[in-house]
Amino acid sequence: MIEANRKADAYLRSGDLEGAARQYREAIRVARSVEDAEGIATNAINLSIVYQRLHRPDDARASLALLLERSQLVFSNESLAQAALRRAVLELDERRATSAGEWLERAAAYCGRGCAVSAAIQNVRGQLALDAGRPDQAAASAKAALNASRSSGDRIETANALRLLGACAIRAGDGAAAATYFGEALGIDRELAAPRKIYLDLVGLGRASALRGDRAAARAFYERARGVSEADRDTDGSAQARALIEALGDNVQARQPSPGTP
């Protein structure tokens, strides 16, 4: 199982998602053969993430069902909270807000007064609120996630909270605040070497620049986002970045972002 995980990590680093999925399936098989509940849980959750990136939501749900549907094995509340949270994210990704909210509350119930995904739960709650047109609630959840993640040292969720606060600031028309939040998130995501998150930060910085009327800076950020997504073999991301660049039009003087811009 350890060897399968090592190979899965290598495939992920090389961008071979199908290879990573194959190794996670092998790790689950080995874990099931010795009734290693936590081994099953960890690899099933990882497999669901890979399937989501492959745009195979039904397979991602099936992977999580190993934990969330009836099983003879006993999983920890921590693992169940993680699995229910992943299911909420899947539902959110497909715009199923009601189902996402239900799974999120299940995750919160498993989590109890606090667990490793407390900050992540708050971030997803905030995203649901933002999508529902409640930016004040979204910002409150993002701030709670930011405090929780900073206390626990969870830099991934710290960056996610900052990105959500940036989105809330854009919704409020505050380009300067949005740029600050996205810029801080970008610094963290660079340190974490997370291409997809870097892409989202750069797009956010582009939107913040456009909101402030600096279309040249917006174009520069979108170009950087396109470069990141192409290097990461993210065809959807690169297409979205191209669309944002095209939406700016051609009447923009080519120049670099102003000094001090992330």
Buried (B, 14 or more C-beta within 10 A) or exposed (E): BEEBBEBBEEBBEEEBBEBBBBBBBBBBEBBBEEEBBEBBBBBBBBBBBBBBBBEBBEBBBBBBBBBBEEEEBEBBEBBBBBBBBBBBBBBBEEEBBEBBBBBBBBBBEBBEEEBBBBBBBBBBBBBBBBEEEBBEBBBBBBBBBBBBBBEBEBBBBBBBBBBBBBBBBBBEEBBEBBBBBBBBBBBBBBEBEBBBBBBBBBBBBBBBBBBBEBBBBBBBBBBBBBBBBBEBEBEEBBEBBBEBBEEBEEEBEEEEBEEEBB
